[in-house]
Amino acid sequence: MLIIEAMAQAGGVLSHVTMIDVEPKPLFFLAGVERARFRQTVLPGDQLRIQVDVVRVRRGIWFYACEAFVNDKLAVAADITCAPGGER
């Protein structure tokens, strides 16, 4: 679950920094997780590389395809949805 949370955090940061012309910038919250697949064990001390790609943005809701790798091997894949939930 911590890896899914890290993916959602990375997606939220991506949304936040992408919206350079929007003020005030909204905060983004995890709205959904779909097709989560855990392909290998991730142990404490493993270096995790997270890749987040924007699939689409619809009505302010961001949809991402996320992958987490350990030693260049896919460990976790999931589709993450983040939605704005407030302002700073």
Secondary structure, DSSP 8 states (H G I E B T S, - for coil): -HHHHHHHHHHHHHHHHH-TT-SS-EEEEEEEEEEEEE-S---TT--EEEEEEEEEEETTEEEEEEEEEETTEEEEEEEEEEEEEEE-
